[in-house]
Amino acid sequence: MASTDQTLTPDLELDGERPQKSMTIGAVCKSLAQEFPDISISKIRYLEDQKLLNPRRTPGGYRLYTPSDVVRLRTILRLQRDEFLPLRVIRQELASGRAGDPDATVTSGASTSGAGKRKRRASVSVRDGGAMYALEDVLEDTRASLELVRELEDYGVIKGELRAGAPHYDETEREIIRAVTELARYGVGGRNLRVFRSSADREAALLQQILAPALRSRNPERRKEALEALENLAAVASHLKHLLLIRDLRRIAN
């Protein structure tokens, strides 16, 4: 058995299953570093704490990741990077079988079968911000500085909520802080984020204009349909923005 948390383990046979070559957390981190330069052991452990990963443990407590665990982790990282999904939504996608195909698009709506089967888009949830996290937990999870969080509040990028006199943030705001922390490594500050905030405000205003009458309806069924439409439109708009960004970045690269 490996004596460190950084190496490849021998083939193991566990619970009568066929032997699988298992990897330690350090080896997994190294194997994914080319595709995900910001991957770290602490981030993998955090995803485990969030019940998104469940690696086996050796009697000495070392984590062992099977090939299927690595596929699952790669899927999680791609959903975060490419589709900006919060962990709560990623957890739902994994529960629906997404982990088996890291290159598949997220599904929504009615499914079809056969050669004409359509790939479904990621849903965007606007009805529930998820759990609330205390400031100190957000700082620890995202490795953001207190100054950066305050700057984001000053520029209106996040708002937070006071609970028992202490600031708390929902899951979406926590992920915003995490993303901005990565941008800050490249010198992007709060004032630079105005372009993102302005773009988001304009998109939200457009979707509100399209669905305003239905969203204000007192008919519960009509309002429910409007919320579903809002989430679908938001997903399409997000995907379109992502594609336009890729197009422009390719022009810059060339």
SULSULZI-V713095 format. One line per field, one symbol per residue. ss: DSSP state (A for helix, B for strand, O for the rest). phi: phi as a letter, one per 20 degrees, with the letter a starting at -180 (. if undefined). psi: psi as a letter, one per 30 degrees, with the letter a starting at -180 (. if undefined). A space follows every 10 residues. Layout:
# SULSULZI-V713095
ss: ???
phi: ???
psi: ???
This chain:
# SULSULZI-V713095
ss: OOOOOOOBBB BBOOOOOOOB BBBOAAAAAA AAOOOOOOOO AAAAAAAAAO OOOOOBBOOO OOBBBOAAAA AAAAAAAAAA AAAOOOAAAA AAAAAOOAAA OOOOOOOOOO OOOAAAOOOO OOOOOOOOOO OBBBAAAAAA AAOOOAAAAA AAAAOOOOOO BBBOOBBBBB AAAAAAAAAA AAAAOOOOOA AAAAAAAAAA AAAAAAAAAA AAAAAOOOOA AAAAAAAAAA AAAAAAAAAA AAAAAAAAAA AAAO
phi: .fececdeef fcdclmefgc fecfffffgf feffecgefb fffffffffe mecbffcfge nffcdegfff fffffgffff fedleffffg fffffeofff bfefefdbmf eccmfefeed efededebem fdcfgfffff femeefffff ffffemfccm beclmdfcce ffffffffff fffffdnedg ffegffffff ffffffffff dggffefefg ffffffffff ffffffffff fffffggfff fffe
psi: kkflgflkll kkjkhglkkk jlkleeeeee ffeeeifgkl eeeeeeeeeg gfkillklff gkkkkleeee eeeeeeeeee eefhkleeee eeeefggfff iffllkklak lllafgkkkl lkljkgfkfa lkkleeeeee efglleeeee eeeeggelel kkkhgkklkl eeeeeeeeee eeeffggkae fffeeeeeee eeeeeeeeee geeeffkfje eeeeeeeeee eeeeeeeeee eeeeeeeeee eef.
